[in-house]
Amino acid sequence: MAQISTGTFGFPRIGPKREIKAALEAYWSGKLSQPELLSISAEVQAADWQLQASAGITRIGIDGTLYDQVLDTTLALGLAPVRFANFSGLELYFAMARGASGVGALDMSKFFDTNYHYLVPELEGDFSCKSPNFTPLLEKVTRAQALLGKSRAIPMLIGPVTFVLLSKRDLALPEAVSRLLPAYGQLLRQLQQLGCPEVQLHEPSLATDAGAAAREVYESTYAQLAAVGCPIDLVTYYDDLGEAYPWAVNLPVAAVSLDFCGVPGSAAGNATLDLIRAHGFPASKRLGAGLIDGRSVWADDLAAAAAVLGELSTAHGITSISVQPSTTLQHLPYSTAGEAGHLPAELLPKLAFAVQKLQALADLATPGKVQPAGPEAARVWGQPPDGAAAAKAGSLPGVDAALLARSESYEVRRPKQPEFHAFPTSTIGSFPQTAEVRRLRTLLRSGKLSRPEYERLVDQQVAFAVGVQEAAGLDVLVHGEPERTDMVEYFGVQLGGLAFTLQGWVQSYGSRYVRPPIITGDVSFTQPMTVREFTVAQQLTAKPVKGMLTGPVTILNWSFPRKDISRAAQAAQLGLALRREVDALQGAGCKIIQVDEPALREGLPLKQQRWAGYLGWAVDAFRLSTAVAAPGVQVVTHLCYSDFQDIMPAVDAMDADVLTIENSRSGDAMVSALAASGYAKDLGPGVYDVHSPQVPDVDWLVEKIQGFVDSGVLKGRPQHIWVNPDCGLKTRRWEEVIPSLRNMVAAAAIMRGRLAGNAAAVPLLAAALGRRRLQSGGRALAHRRAEFDRRWLHGGWEGCGEVAGGGCEDCDNDGGVQLWGVRVNRLSLLIDLEV
């Protein structure tokens, strides 16, 4: 009988009330000092560690970061790129994360197949770890040891092979990894001197094809690290190890932690238990049995898990087992405690967030606490859910193939759609979510604002966003999405079959947190979700306004799915529901409809042999939602923060008329890949980084656009190369957005001048670069909108007290407002772009 213990290797780092987010944003705005920020961070970390200790966890992974654990590792190894040489301390840390004046941030990408974004290390040229700085990590471990005792506080960091595989690099994998090993060895020795009983090295890449192909690198690496003498827990997650299992579990480490759950709803299931049955497990090592699902909010079937634990502890010669989550718990909300009275009473007991998962770990590991299910439960453990056969084959269960194709090909339908001059300009969708916008939603939820009054005030926000875009000279406008808290939540609350939490926040990156919906039943369309706001915006301008939707695959991948049916079946239900919304928009006169799929690549299985099945049903889900669009309706999609170069045929098969992509941090890699693949539809590569507060200058933007032309993409058809930011603008401030859009439009105008051979003659250039006032026709439009009274722009900016009836200090005698150097007049909607 194996000895049973418990362990963790990651916990939500945000605090139960999002304390880290509040502290970061206060620090960035100058309202919090560095010592105060670090103190709050330490308090949150200590509370998390104590919580795990109170649950009885044997070994507690010492988690906690101000922004990103990969960035933490990059700095600990002394691998800041040369362009950050003038920065140090926290200034360096946040410059790498967010950029600084004249210095671009690190690229950002999805962490394996999750919605967590990590900052991509740059291993420049002939790099070396000359000046590692382990002080922050060692200080954190020392704090944890003082709180927990040395036996329970287990340091954790990204393993060297995974770190290199996540990086941009010039050197081959073996050489790049070898250059990290002296620093890793030094750190292991220092941790051993602190009295650490072991160290977790996280190597989730072992579950990927790249990891499986790196056997010699792994064996050489861990032989060298084992020679240090510090016991290592080799932590893997996100999938089973597949063909890497037989050799990976025999690496010279003290423990191997394995994921027994995999991706909820995956057509592939999880083969870890079967791999142990087939190949055994070394008796000399501790098995980290990830039996508690770290990626699902559904309460675990502890009886079935107990049956598996019983088999592991008696049938395979295993001598020591640590009951663990299948993955880091950072992907789960903090606790269900705040959901009582909000979620349906019958649903709440079926859920388990991070805190509840800790209790499940303790219960499962306690002898006699959980009655095991029968042998059948262990036999079917890891099997895929209903509908998996169709998903493996790449099809949507129960969907007629006739629903998946537009009525005309791109070549035939594109001339029927809106046409523009060369380098047309637009944005990706959202505009700043100010304190005023958030306050309106709070007043609505609390019942202090009626739905009609709320909609009137939201319409004022829409009017302001439209006025800013018209004044900036954009060609295609958006309504700005002031009514949306989140691009998934907004749709989920209006679809049948989904539930939403009150405090179920999960970190996406840095201080950006989301509340993923929970798919609780069959998804259904209940009523139009975006038509009202589109109509309001379109009535305010003669320019086309895009309808803005989130695609079915992104809603699925950014939700907590059901586990009883396949992901493909859930994508089909979402696709059918969104198809009705697309039809409703075009029925309302919308000529350009954007259906975003930023999470398409994110859901790609870690093993390439499963790609075709996933991409088949994922692309079909997008087409199911958009194929209803008439030939004259332009369908746009947006992809971001993943590497799409290896799935170009699938991107093309989506059959969108316009593809917009994140591009600003990735060095035009996606543009080059699209050019090389012969991509022929309209393209909008992001020209500047919306996740940085820096305002791009015109010259830089011009060269960025020129680079698109020089790449050969679209074979020099500039009327089909769109100029847009690389993502939505909701996290930025208006004083950043307005000059950025001004410069972007000016850059596009210069490029049109170059195309015409006379840049000096571009009529928009002088206006865009200097003082500019445009009459938007707001007076006439306001008269057409009867519900807009003479104060139709009041309440449309952060800090205005008018909606609360308290007056507005910013208002002048003619009813206008000076807003960050932008003059807004309630009657004529004048925008002064001199900021």
KAVENKA-V805218 format. One record per pair of residues at least 24 apart in sequence whose C-alpha atoms are under 8 Angstrom apart, sorted by the first residue. I is the first residue (numbers start at 1). J is the second residue. D is the distance in whole Angstrom. If there is no record, write none. Layout:
I_J_D / I_J_D
//
This chain:
1_313_5 / 1_314_5 / 1_318_8 / 1_319_7 / 2_313_5 / 2_314_7 / 2_318_6 / 2_319_4 / 2_320_5 / 2_321_6 / 3_313_8 / 3_319_6 / 3_320_5 / 3_321_6 / 4_320_6 / 4_321_5 / 4_322_6 / 4_323_7 / 4_365_6 / 5_57_8 / 5_58_6 / 5_320_8 / 5_321_6 / 5_322_5 / 5_323_6 / 5_365_6 / 6_57_5 / 6_58_5 / 6_59_6 / 6_322_5 / 6_323_5 / 6_324_6 / 6_361_7 / 6_362_7 / 6_365_7 / 7_57_6 / 7_58_6 / 7_59_5 / 7_60_6 / 7_61_7 / 7_288_8 / 7_322_6 / 7_323_6 / 7_324_5 / 7_325_8 / 8_57_7 / 8_59_7 / 8_60_5 / 8_61_5 / 8_324_6 / 8_325_7 / 8_328_7 / 9_60_7 / 9_61_4 / 9_62_7 / 9_63_7 / 9_156_7 / 9_200_8 / 9_327_8 / 9_328_6 / 9_329_8 / 10_61_6 / 10_62_7 / 10_63_6 / 10_327_8 / 10_328_4 / 10_329_5 / 10_330_6 / 11_48_8 / 11_63_7 / 11_328_6 / 11_329_5 / 11_330_5 / 11_354_7 / 12_329_6 / 12_330_4 / 12_331_7 / 12_332_7 / 12_333_7 / 12_334_6 / 12_354_7 / 12_506_8 / 12_507_8 / 13_44_8 / 13_45_7 / 13_63_7 / 13_64_5 / 13_65_7 / 13_330_7 / 14_44_8 / 14_506_8 / 14_507_7 / 15_44_6 / 15_48_8 / 15_334_8 / 16_334_6 / 16_335_8 / 17_503_8 / 18_505_8 / 19_44_7 / 20_44_8 / 20_66_7 / 20_511_7 / 21_510_8 / 21_511_5 / 21_512_8 / 24_66_8 / 24_511_7 / 25_511_7 / 41_65_8 / 41_66_7 / 46_144_7 / 46_147_8 / 49_144_7 / 49_148_8 / 50_147_8 / 50_148_7 / 52_358_7 / 53_148_7 / 55_358_6 / 55_359_6 / 55_362_7 / 56_362_6 / 57_358_8 / 57_361_8 / 57_362_7 / 58_152_6 / 59_151_7 / 59_152_5 / 59_153_6 / 59_154_6 / 60_152_6 / 60_153_5 / 60_154_6 / 61_153_7 / 61_154_5 / 61_155_6 / 61_156_6 / 61_200_8 / 62_140_8 / 62_141_7 / 62_144_7 / 62_153_6 / 62_154_6 / 62_155_5 / 62_156_6 / 63_155_8 / 63_156_7 / 66_510_7 / 67_97_8 / 67_509_7 / 67_510_4 / 67_511_7 / 68_118_6 / 68_119_7 / 68_509_7 / 68_510_6 / 69_118_8 / 69_157_8 / 69_158_8 / 70_118_6 / 70_119_6 / 70_120_8 / 70_121_8 / 70_158_7 / 70_163_8 / 71_97_8 / 71_118_7 / 71_119_6 / 71_120_8 / 71_121_7 / 73_157_7 / 73_158_7 / 74_121_6 / 75_132_7 / 75_133_7 / 76_132_5 / 76_133_5 / 76_134_5 / 76_135_8 / 76_136_8 / 76_137_8 / 77_129_6 / 77_131_7 / 77_132_4 / 77_133_6 / 77_134_8 / 77_180_8 / 77_183_7 / 78_129_6 / 78_130_7 / 78_131_5 / 78_132_4 / 78_133_6 / 79_121_8 / 79_122_8 / 79_123_7 / 79_128_8 / 79_129_6 / 79_132_8 / 80_122_8 / 81_122_6 / 81_123_8 / 81_124_7 / 98_691_6 / 98_692_5 / 98_693_7 / 99_692_6 / 99_693_8 / 99_694_7 / 100_692_8 / 100_693_8 / 100_694_6 / 101_694_6 / 104_665_8 / 105_665_7 / 105_692_7 / 106_665_7 / 107_665_5 / 107_666_6 / 108_641_6 / 108_665_7 / 108_666_8 / 109_641_5 / 109_642_5 / 109_643_8 / 110_602_7 / 110_641_6 / 110_642_6 / 112_602_7 / 112_606_7 / 113_238_8 / 113_602_5 / 113_603_5 / 113_604_6 / 113_605_7 / 113_606_7 / 114_602_6 / 114_603_7 / 115_508_6 / 115_557_8 / 115_558_7 / 115_599_8 / 115_602_7 / 116_331_8 / 116_507_7 / 116_508_5 / 116_509_6 / 117_508_6 / 117_509_5 / 117_641_8 / 118_509_7 / 120_166_7 / 120_167_6 / 120_168_7 / 121_166_7 / 121_167_5 / 121_168_6 / 122_167_6 / 122_168_5 / 122_169_6 / 123_167_7 / 123_168_6 / 123_169_5 / 123_170_7 / 124_168_8 / 124_169_6 / 124_170_7 / 125_169_7 / 125_170_6 / 125_171_7 / 126_170_8 / 126_171_7 / 127_179_8 / 128_179_6 / 128_180_7 / 129_179_7 / 129_180_6 / 129_183_7 / 132_183_7 / 134_187_7 / 138_191_7 / 142_194_8 / 150_195_6 / 150_196_6 / 150_197_7 / 151_196_7 / 151_197_6 / 153_196_7 / 154_196_7 / 154_197_7 / 154_198_6 / 154_199_6 / 154_200_7 / 155_196_8 / 155_198_8 / 155_199_5 / 155_200_6 / 156_199_6 / 156_200_5 / 156_201_6 / 156_202_7 / 157_200_6 / 157_201_5 / 157_202_6 / 158_201_6 / 158_202_5 / 158_203_7 / 159_201_5 / 159_202_5 / 159_203_5 / 160_184_8 / 160_203_8 / 161_203_7 / 161_205_8 / 161_217_8 / 161_218_7 / 161_221_8 / 162_202_8 / 162_203_5 / 162_204_7 / 162_205_5 / 162_206_8 / 162_211_8 / 165_205_8 / 165_210_8 / 173_217_8 / 174_217_6 / 177_217_8 / 177_221_8 / 178_221_7 / 181_221_7 / 181_224_8 / 181_225_7 / 184_225_8 / 185_225_6 / 185_228_6 / 188_228_7 / 188_230_6 / 189_228_7 / 189_230_7 / 192_230_6 / 197_230_8 / 197_231_7 / 198_230_6 / 198_231_5 / 198_232_5 / 198_233_7 / 199_230_7 / 199_231_6 / 199_232_5 / 199_233_6 / 200_232_6 / 200_233_5 / 200_234_6 / 200_235_6 / 201_232_7 / 201_233_6 / 201_234_5 / 201_235_6 / 202_234_6 / 202_235_5 / 202_236_6 / 203_234_7 / 203_235_6 / 203_236_5 / 203_237_8 / 204_235_7 / 204_236_4 / 204_237_5 / 204_238_7 / 205_236_8 / 206_236_7 / 206_241_6 / 206_244_7 / 206_248_8 / 207_236_7 / 207_237_7 / 207_238_7 / 207_239_6 / 207_240_6 / 207_241_5 / 207_242_7 / 207_244_8 / 207_606_7 / 207_607_8 / 208_241_8 / 208_606_5 / 208_607_6 / 209_606_7 / 209_607_6 / 209_608_7 / 211_244_8 / 212_241_8 / 212_243_7 / 212_244_5 / 215_244_8 / 215_247_8 / 215_248_8 / 218_251_8 / 219_251_6 / 222_251_7 / 222_252_6 / 222_253_7 / 223_251_8 / 223_252_6 / 226_252_6 / 226_253_7 / 233_257_7 / 236_327_8 / 237_262_8 / 237_326_6 / 237_327_5 / 237_328_8 / 238_262_6 / 238_263_7 / 238_326_8 / 238_327_6 / 239_263_7 / 239_270_7 / 239_606_7 / 240_270_6 / 240_271_6 / 240_272_5 / 241_272_7 / 242_271_7 / 242_272_8 / 242_275_8 / 245_275_7 / 246_279_6 / 249_281_7 / 249_282_7 / 250_282_7 / 253_285_8 / 254_284_8 / 254_285_5 / 254_286_7 / 255_285_5 / 255_286_4 / 255_287_6 / 255_288_7 / 256_285_7 / 256_286_7 / 256_287_5 / 256_288_6 / 257_287_6 / 257_288_4 / 257_289_6 / 257_290_7 / 258_287_8 / 258_288_6 / 258_289_6 / 258_290_6 / 258_326_7 / 259_289_7 / 259_290_5 / 259_291_7 / 259_325_8 / 259_326_4 / 259_327_7 / 260_289_7 / 260_290_5 / 260_291_5 / 260_326_6 / 260_382_7 / 261_290_7 / 261_291_6 / 261_292_8 / 261_293_6 / 261_326_6 / 261_382_6 / 262_326_7 / 263_295_7 / 264_295_7 / 264_296_7 / 264_561_7 / 264_562_7 / 264_563_6 / 265_384_7 / 265_385_6 / 265_561_7 / 265_562_7 / 265_563_5 / 265_564_7 / 265_565_6 / 265_566_5 / 265_567_5 / 266_384_6 / 266_385_7 / 266_388_7 / 266_566_6 / 266_567_6 / 267_384_5 / 267_385_7 / 267_387_8 / 267_388_4 / 267_389_7 / 267_391_6 / 267_392_6 / 267_566_6 / 267_567_8 / 268_383_8 / 268_384_6 / 268_388_7 / 268_392_8 / 268_610_8 / 269_382_5 / 269_383_5 / 269_384_4 / 269_385_8 / 270_382_5 / 270_383_7 / 270_384_8 / 271_382_6 / 272_382_8 / 273_381_8 / 273_382_8 / 276_316_8 / 277_316_7 / 280_316_6 / 280_317_8 / 281_316_7 / 281_317_7 / 281_318_6 / 282_317_8 / 282_318_7 / 283_317_6 / 283_318_5 / 283_319_6 / 283_320_8 / 284_319_7 / 285_318_8 / 285_319_8 / 285_320_7 / 286_318_8 / 286_319_7 / 286_320_5 / 286_321_6 / 286_322_7 / 287_318_7 / 287_320_6 / 287_321_5 / 287_322_6 / 288_321_6 / 288_322_5 / 288_323_6 / 288_324_6 / 289_321_7 / 289_322_6 / 289_323_5 / 289_324_6 / 289_325_8 / 289_326_7 / 290_323_6 / 290_324_5 / 290_325_5 / 290_326_4 / 290_327_7 / 291_323_7 / 291_324_6 / 291_325_6 / 291_326_6 / 292_323_8 / 292_324_6 / 292_325_4 / 292_326_6 / 292_357_7 / 292_360_7 / 292_361_7 / 293_325_6 / 293_326_5 / 293_327_7 / 294_325_5 / 294_326_5 / 294_327_5 / 294_328_6 / 294_329_5 / 294_331_7 / 294_332_7 / 294_354_8 / 294_357_8 / 295_326_8 / 295_327_7 / 295_329_7 / 295_331_6 / 295_332_7 / 296_332_7 / 296_560_6 / 296_561_8 / 297_332_7 / 297_351_6 / 297_352_5 / 297_353_6 / 297_518_8 / 297_560_7 / 298_350_6 / 298_351_4 / 298_352_6 / 298_353_8 / 299_349_8 / 299_350_5 / 299_351_5 / 299_352_5 / 299_357_8 / 300_352_8 / 300_360_8 / 302_360_8 / 302_364_7 / 302_370_7 / 302_372_8 / 303_370_6 / 303_371_6 / 303_372_4 / 303_373_5 / 304_372_6 / 304_373_5 / 304_374_8 / 304_377_5 / 304_378_6 / 304_381_8 / 305_364_8 / 305_372_7 / 305_378_8 / 306_364_6 / 306_370_7 / 306_371_7 / 306_372_5 / 306_373_7 / 307_372_5 / 307_373_6 / 307_374_7 / 307_375_7 / 307_377_7 / 307_378_6 / 308_377_8 / 308_378_5 / 308_381_8 / 310_372_8 / 311_378_8 / 323_361_6 / 323_364_8 / 323_365_6 / 324_361_6 / 325_357_8 / 325_361_8 / 329_354_6 / 330_354_8 / 330_506_7 / 330_507_7 / 331_506_6 / 331_507_7 / 332_504_8 / 332_505_8 / 332_506_6 / 333_503_8 / 333_504_5 / 333_505_5 / 333_506_5 / 334_504_7 / 334_505_7 / 334_506_8 / 335_504_7 / 336_504_8 / 338_502_7 / 338_503_6 / 339_501_6 / 339_502_6 / 339_503_7 / 342_501_7 / 342_502_7 / 343_499_7 / 343_500_7 / 343_501_7 / 384_566_8 / 385_563_7 / 385_564_6 / 385_565_5 / 385_566_6 / 386_564_7 / 386_565_5 / 386_566_6 / 387_565_6 / 387_566_5 / 387_568_8 / 387_569_7 / 388_565_8 / 388_566_6 / 388_568_8 / 390_568_8 / 391_566_7 / 391_567_8 / 391_568_6 / 391_569_8 / 391_613_6 / 391_614_7 / 391_617_7 / 392_610_7 / 392_613_5 / 392_614_7 / 393_613_5 / 393_616_8 / 394_612_7 / 394_613_4 / 394_614_6 / 394_615_7 / 394_616_4 / 394_617_5 / 395_568_8 / 395_613_7 / 395_616_6 / 395_617_5 / 395_620_7 / 396_568_6 / 396_569_6 / 396_571_8 / 396_572_6 / 396_617_5 / 396_620_7 / 396_621_7 / 397_568_7 / 397_569_6 / 397_572_7 / 399_572_7 / 403_624_6 / 403_627_7 / 403_628_8 / 404_620_6 / 404_623_5 / 404_624_5 / 404_627_6 / 405_623_7 / 405_624_8 / 405_627_5 / 406_626_8 / 406_627_4 / 406_628_7 / 406_629_7 / 406_630_8 / 406_631_7 / 407_627_8 / 407_630_7 / 407_631_7 / 408_631_6 / 410_655_7 / 410_657_7 / 410_681_8 / 413_631_5 / 413_632_6 / 414_631_7 / 414_632_7 / 414_634_8 / 414_657_7 / 416_631_7 / 416_632_5 / 417_591_8 / 417_631_7 / 417_632_5 / 417_633_6 / 417_634_6 / 418_591_7 / 418_632_8 / 418_634_7 / 420_475_8 / 420_719_7 / 421_719_6 / 422_718_5 / 422_719_4 / 422_720_7 / 422_721_7 / 422_752_6 / 423_718_6 / 423_719_5 / 423_720_7 / 423_721_5 / 423_722_5 / 423_723_6 / 423_748_6 / 423_751_8 / 423_752_7 / 424_474_8 / 424_475_6 / 424_476_8 / 424_719_7 / 424_720_8 / 424_721_7 / 424_722_5 / 424_723_6 / 424_748_8 / 425_474_5 / 425_475_5 / 425_476_7 / 425_722_6 / 425_723_5 / 425_724_6 / 425_745_7 / 425_748_7 / 426_474_6 / 426_475_6 / 426_476_5 / 426_477_6 / 426_722_7 / 426_723_7 / 426_724_5 / 427_476_8 / 427_477_7 / 427_478_7 / 427_724_5 / 427_725_6 / 427_727_8 / 427_728_7 / 428_638_8 / 428_660_8 / 428_724_7 / 428_725_7 / 428_726_7 / 428_727_6 / 428_728_5 / 428_729_8 / 429_478_6 / 429_479_8 / 429_480_6 / 429_481_7 / 429_548_7 / 429_727_8 / 429_728_5 / 429_729_7 / 430_478_8 / 430_479_8 / 430_480_5 / 430_481_5 / 430_482_8 / 430_728_5 / 430_729_5 / 430_730_5 / 431_465_7 / 431_480_5 / 431_481_7 / 431_482_7 / 431_728_7 / 431_729_5 / 431_730_5 / 431_731_8 / 431_732_8 / 432_480_8 / 432_482_8 / 432_729_6 / 432_730_4 / 432_731_6 / 432_732_6 / 432_733_6 / 432_734_6 / 432_737_8 / 433_482_6 / 433_730_5 / 433_731_7 / 433_732_8 / 434_733_8 / 434_797_7 / 434_798_6 / 435_798_6 / 435_799_7 / 436_795_7 / 436_796_8 / 436_797_6 / 436_798_5 / 436_799_6 / 436_800_8 / 437_461_8 / 437_482_6 / 437_483_8 / 437_798_8 / 441_483_8 / 456_787_7 / 456_788_7 / 457_795_7 / 457_796_7 / 457_803_8 / 458_482_6 / 458_483_7 / 458_796_8 / 459_533_8 / 459_536_7 / 460_792_6 / 460_793_5 / 460_794_7 / 460_795_7 / 460_796_6 / 461_793_7 / 461_795_8 / 461_796_5 / 461_797_7 / 462_533_8 / 462_536_8 / 462_537_6 / 463_537_7 / 463_540_7 / 463_793_7 / 464_793_7 / 464_796_7 / 466_537_7 / 466_540_7 / 466_541_7 / 467_776_7 / 467_778_8 / 467_829_7 / 467_830_8 / 467_831_7 / 468_738_7 / 468_831_7 / 470_774_8 / 470_776_7 / 471_773_7 / 471_774_5 / 471_775_8 / 471_776_7 / 471_830_8 / 471_831_6 / 471_832_8 / 471_833_8 / 472_738_8 / 472_741_7 / 472_742_5 / 472_745_7 / 472_768_7 / 472_833_7 / 473_742_8 / 473_745_7 / 474_745_7 / 475_543_7 / 475_544_8 / 476_543_6 / 476_544_5 / 476_545_6 / 476_546_7 / 477_543_7 / 477_544_6 / 477_545_5 / 477_546_6 / 478_537_8 / 478_545_5 / 478_546_5 / 478_547_7 / 478_548_8 / 479_533_7 / 479_534_7 / 479_537_5 / 479_545_7 / 479_546_8 / 486_514_7 / 486_515_8 / 487_549_8 / 487_550_6 / 488_516_7 / 488_517_8 / 488_550_7 / 488_554_8 / 488_555_6 / 488_558_7 / 488_559_8 / 489_515_7 / 489_516_7 / 489_517_6 / 491_529_7 / 491_550_8 / 492_517_6 / 492_555_8 / 494_525_8 / 494_526_7 / 494_527_8 / 494_529_7 / 495_523_7 / 495_524_6 / 495_525_5 / 495_526_6 / 495_577_8 / 496_521_8 / 496_522_7 / 496_523_5 / 496_524_5 / 496_525_6 / 496_526_7 / 497_521_4 / 497_522_5 / 497_523_5 / 497_524_7 / 498_523_7 / 516_558_6 / 516_559_5 / 516_560_7 / 517_558_8 / 517_559_5 / 517_560_6 / 518_559_6 / 518_560_5 / 518_561_6 / 518_562_8 / 519_559_7 / 519_560_6 / 519_561_5 / 519_562_6 / 520_561_8 / 520_562_6 / 521_562_8 / 522_570_8 / 522_573_7 / 523_570_7 / 523_573_5 / 523_574_6 / 523_577_7 / 524_573_7 / 524_574_7 / 524_576_8 / 524_577_6 / 525_576_8 / 525_577_5 / 525_578_7 / 525_580_7 / 528_580_8 / 528_581_6 / 528_584_7 / 529_581_7 / 530_581_8 / 530_585_8 / 531_584_7 / 531_585_6 / 531_588_7 / 534_590_8 / 535_588_7 / 539_781_7 / 539_785_8 / 540_778_7 / 540_781_5 / 540_782_8 / 541_776_8 / 541_781_8 / 544_590_8 / 544_591_7 / 544_592_7 / 545_590_7 / 545_591_8 / 545_592_7 / 546_590_7 / 546_591_7 / 546_592_5 / 546_593_5 / 546_594_7 / 547_585_7 / 547_590_7 / 547_592_6 / 547_593_5 / 547_594_6 / 548_593_6 / 548_594_5 / 548_595_6 / 548_596_8 / 549_593_8 / 549_594_6 / 549_595_5 / 549_596_6 / 550_595_5 / 550_596_5 / 550_597_7 / 551_575_8 / 551_578_8 / 551_595_5 / 551_596_5 / 551_597_5 / 551_622_6 / 551_625_8 / 552_578_7 / 552_597_8 / 552_621_6 / 552_622_6 / 552_625_8 / 553_597_7 / 553_599_7 / 553_600_6 / 553_618_6 / 553_621_7 / 553_622_7 / 554_596_8 / 554_597_5 / 554_598_6 / 554_599_5 / 554_600_6 / 557_599_6 / 557_602_8 / 557_603_6 / 558_599_8 / 568_617_6 / 568_618_7 / 571_617_8 / 571_618_7 / 571_621_6 / 572_621_6 / 572_624_8 / 574_621_8 / 575_621_5 / 575_622_7 / 575_624_6 / 575_625_5 / 576_624_7 / 576_625_6 / 577_625_8 / 578_625_5 / 579_624_7 / 579_625_4 / 579_626_6 / 579_627_8 / 579_628_7 / 580_625_8 / 582_625_7 / 582_626_7 / 582_628_7 / 582_629_7 / 583_628_6 / 583_629_7 / 586_629_7 / 586_630_8 / 586_633_7 / 590_633_7 / 591_632_7 / 591_633_5 / 591_634_6 / 592_633_6 / 592_634_5 / 592_635_6 / 592_636_7 / 593_633_7 / 593_634_6 / 593_635_5 / 593_636_6 / 594_635_6 / 594_636_4 / 594_637_5 / 594_638_8 / 595_626_8 / 595_635_7 / 595_636_6 / 595_637_5 / 595_638_7 / 596_636_8 / 596_637_5 / 596_638_5 / 596_639_7 / 597_637_6 / 597_638_6 / 597_639_6 / 598_638_6 / 598_639_4 / 598_640_5 / 598_641_7 / 599_639_7 / 599_640_8 / 600_639_8 / 601_642_6 / 601_643_7 / 601_644_6 / 602_642_7 / 615_650_7 / 616_650_8 / 619_650_7 / 619_651_8 / 619_653_7 / 619_654_6 / 620_654_8 / 622_654_7 / 623_654_6 / 623_655_7 / 634_658_8 / 636_660_7 / 640_726_8 / 640_727_7 / 643_670_8 / 644_670_7 / 645_670_6 / 645_673_6 / 645_674_8 / 648_674_7 / 648_677_7 / 652_679_7 / 656_681_8 / 657_681_6 / 657_682_6 / 658_682_4 / 658_683_6 / 658_684_7 / 659_683_5 / 659_684_6 / 660_684_4 / 660_685_6 / 660_686_7 / 660_722_8 / 660_726_8 / 661_685_5 / 661_686_6 / 661_726_6 / 661_727_8 / 662_686_5 / 662_725_8 / 662_726_4 / 662_727_6 / 663_687_7 / 663_688_8 / 663_726_6 / 664_688_5 / 664_689_5 / 664_726_6 / 665_689_7 / 668_708_8 / 671_708_7 / 671_711_7 / 671_713_7 / 672_711_6 / 672_713_7 / 674_713_7 / 675_711_7 / 675_712_6 / 675_713_4 / 675_714_7 / 676_713_8 / 678_713_7 / 678_714_7 / 679_713_7 / 679_714_7 / 680_713_8 / 680_714_5 / 681_714_7 / 681_720_8 / 682_714_8 / 682_720_5 / 682_721_6 / 682_722_7 / 683_714_8 / 683_720_6 / 683_721_5 / 683_722_6 / 684_721_6 / 684_722_4 / 684_723_6 / 684_724_6 / 685_721_8 / 685_722_7 / 685_723_7 / 685_724_7 / 685_725_8 / 685_726_7 / 686_723_7 / 686_724_5 / 686_725_5 / 686_726_4 / 686_727_7 / 687_723_7 / 687_724_6 / 687_725_5 / 687_726_6 / 687_744_8 / 688_724_8 / 688_725_5 / 688_726_6 / 689_725_7 / 689_726_6 / 689_727_8 / 690_725_7 / 690_726_6 / 690_727_6 / 690_728_7 / 690_729_6 / 690_731_8 / 690_732_7 / 691_731_7 / 691_732_8 / 693_732_7 / 693_736_7 / 694_736_7 / 695_736_6 / 695_737_8 / 695_739_7 / 695_740_5 / 696_740_6 / 696_743_7 / 697_740_8 / 697_743_6 / 698_743_5 / 698_744_7 / 698_746_7 / 698_747_5 / 699_747_7 / 701_743_8 / 701_744_7 / 701_747_6 / 702_747_5 / 702_748_7 / 702_750_7 / 702_751_7 / 705_747_8 / 705_748_8 / 705_751_8 / 706_751_7 / 723_748_7 / 734_820_8 / 735_820_6 / 735_835_7 / 738_833_7 / 738_835_8 / 739_833_7 / 739_835_6 / 742_768_6 / 742_769_7 / 742_833_7 / 743_768_7 / 743_769_7 / 768_833_8 / 770_833_8 / 770_834_7 / 771_832_7 / 771_833_6 / 771_834_5 / 772_831_8 / 772_832_6 / 772_833_6 / 772_834_7 / 773_830_6 / 773_831_6 / 773_832_5 / 773_833_7 / 774_830_6 / 774_831_6 / 774_832_8 / 775_828_7 / 775_829_7 / 775_830_6 / 775_831_8 / 776_828_7 / 776_829_6 / 776_830_7 / 777_828_6 / 777_829_7 / 778_826_8 / 778_827_6 / 778_828_5 / 778_829_5 / 779_827_5 / 779_828_5 / 779_829_8 / 782_827_8 / 790_826_7 / 790_827_7 / 791_815_8 / 791_826_7 / 792_826_7 / 793_826_5 / 794_826_8
//
